[in-house]
Amino acid sequence: MSGTIIIYSSKTGFSQRYAQWLAEDLDCQALPFRDRKNADLKKYDAVILAGGLYAGKMSGLGWLKRQLPALKGKRVAAVAVGCAPVENPGLPDSMAQLFGGTPEIRGFYCQGGLDYGRMGTVDRAMMAAMRSFLKKKGGQEEALEVISRSFDGSKRSFLEPVVEWARQAPNPHK
């Protein structure tokens, strides 16, 4: 067995950036999700998935959960990348809902951003619907302002807990 592999699913580039930063910090390979079948995950001590967070769902997480039986005894983590700030008060509940029921996966969150120029038509339409919802709901001016334009909130420092976890002695439930 050898080290760590990172598999990333990225629509607008934020998850890819985090995966590349992790690969540099951990001296390992970052592989696009579309190429995941080319990797023999059993050869690695640790598997990390980085993926975008969309409407409470993490890209690639269903696939990772299906791999768990083959990854028994391995260290497995998932880095959800979303546009919400890391200090968002609702984030702990969202992460508990996302990763609850799968103690084999150590969940992390990193703020990415929004890039309307790289979004597909469906994602832009979903964001327009979200803006409309927030306008009707009222009292959501700050959230509405944040999602009304492209921005980059990613910081390499958000990965420090992931790097620390990855460098720890093997223990699949840590």
C-alpha positions in Angstrom: 0.0 0.0 0.0 1.1 3.5 -0.6 0.0 6.8 0.8 -3.0 8.8 -0.2 -5.1 9.4 -3.4 -7.4 12.3 -3.9 -10.3 12.1 -6.2 -12.1 15.2 -7.1 -15.4 16.2 -8.8 -15.4 19.9 -9.8 -17.9 21.8 -11.9 -16.4 25.3 -11.6 -12.9 24.7 -10.4 -13.0 25.2 -6.6 -12.9 21.5 -5.7 -10.2 20.9 -8.2 -8.1 23.7 -6.6 -8.5 22.2 -3.2 -7.6 18.7 -4.5 -4.5 20.1 -6.1 -3.5 21.9 -3.0 -4.0 18.7 -1.0 -2.0 16.7 -3.5 0.9 19.2 -3.1 0.7 19.2 0.7 0.5 15.4 0.9 2.8 14.6 -2.0 0.2 12.4 -3.7 -1.9 12.2 -6.8 -5.2 14.1 -7.4 -7.4 12.3 -10.0 -10.5 13.8 -11.7 -13.7 11.9 -10.8 -14.2 10.9 -14.4 -10.9 8.9 -14.2 -11.7 7.2 -10.9 -12.0 3.8 -12.6 -8.3 4.0 -13.5 -7.3 3.9 -9.8 -7.0 0.8 -7.7 -8.2 2.3 -4.4 -7.1 -0.9 -2.6 -3.5 0.1 -3.1 -3.8 3.2 -1.0 -3.8 3.7 2.8 -6.1 6.7 2.5 -8.7 7.9 0.0 -9.9 11.5 0.0 -12.9 12.7 -2.1 -13.2 16.5 -2.8 -16.5 17.5 -4.3 -18.9 20.4 -4.7 -21.8 20.8 -2.3 -25.0 21.6 -4.2 -28.4 21.9 -2.4 -27.2 19.8 0.5 -25.8 17.0 -1.7 -22.0 16.4 -2.2 -20.9 15.5 -5.7 -19.3 12.0 -5.7 -20.3 11.1 -2.1 -22.8 8.4 -3.2 -20.0 6.8 -5.2 -17.6 7.0 -2.2 -20.2 5.4 0.1 -20.6 2.5 -2.4 -16.8 1.9 -2.2 -16.8 1.6 1.6 -17.0 -2.2 1.7 -13.9 -2.5 -0.5 -12.1 0.2 1.5 -12.6 -1.5 4.9 -9.6 -0.7 7.1 -8.6 2.2 5.0 -8.7 5.9 6.0 -11.5 7.6 4.1 -12.4 11.3 4.0 -14.6 13.6 2.0 -14.1 17.4 1.6 -17.3 19.2 0.8 -16.7 22.4 -1.1 -19.5 25.0 -1.0 -20.1 28.7 -1.2 -21.2 29.2 2.4 -18.6 30.7 4.7 -17.0 28.3 7.2 -18.4 30.3 10.1 -22.0 29.8 8.8 -24.0 28.8 11.9 -26.0 26.2 10.0 -22.9 24.4 8.7 -22.4 21.9 11.6 -26.0 20.7 11.1 -25.5 20.5 7.3 -22.3 18.5 7.7 -23.9 16.2 10.3 -26.8 15.5 7.9 -24.4 15.0 5.0 -22.0 12.6 6.7 -24.2 11.2 9.5 -24.7 7.5 9.2 -21.3 7.0 7.7 -18.7 7.1 10.5 -16.2 5.4 8.1 -16.0 8.7 6.3 -14.3 11.7 8.0 -16.1 14.7 6.7 -14.6 18.2 6.2 -15.9 21.5 4.7 -14.0 24.1 2.8 -15.5 27.3 1.4 -15.2 27.6 -2.3 -17.2 30.2 -4.2 -19.4 30.9 -7.1 -18.3 31.2 -10.7 -21.3 32.0 -12.8 -19.1 32.1 -15.9 -18.2 28.4 -15.5 -21.6 27.2 -14.3 -23.8 25.2 -16.6 -27.3 26.3 -17.6 -29.0 24.1 -15.0 -26.8 25.4 -12.1 -27.4 29.0 -13.1 -31.1 28.4 -13.2 -31.0 26.8 -9.7 -29.1 29.8 -8.4 -31.7 32.1 -10.0 -34.4 30.2 -8.2 -32.6 30.4 -4.9 -32.2 34.2 -5.3 -35.9 34.5 -6.1 -36.8 32.4 -3.0 -34.6 34.5 -0.8 -36.1 37.7 -2.1 -39.7 36.4 -1.4 -38.7 35.1 2.0 -37.3 38.5 3.1 -34.7 39.2 5.8 -32.1 37.4 3.7 -30.3 40.4 2.2 -26.8 39.3 3.2 -27.3 35.8 1.7 -28.9 37.3 -1.4 -26.0 39.7 -1.8 -23.4 36.8 -1.5 -25.0 34.6 -4.2 -25.8 37.4 -6.6 -22.4 37.5 -8.1 -19.3 35.4 -8.7 -16.8 35.3 -5.9 -13.8 33.2 -4.7 -13.7 32.4 -0.9 -11.3 29.6 -1.1 -8.2 29.6 1.1 -5.5 27.0 1.4 -5.6 27.4 5.2 -9.1 25.8 5.2 -7.3 22.5 4.3 -5.2 22.4 7.5 -7.5 20.0 9.3 -7.6 17.7 6.3 -3.8 17.7 6.0 -3.5 17.0 9.8 -6.0 14.2 9.5 -4.2 12.7 6.5 -0.8 12.8 8.3 -2.0 11.0 11.4 -1.2 7.4 12.1 -3.6 5.0 10.4 -7.0 4.8 12.2 -10.0 4.6 9.9 -12.4 6.2 12.4 -10.3 9.2 13.6 
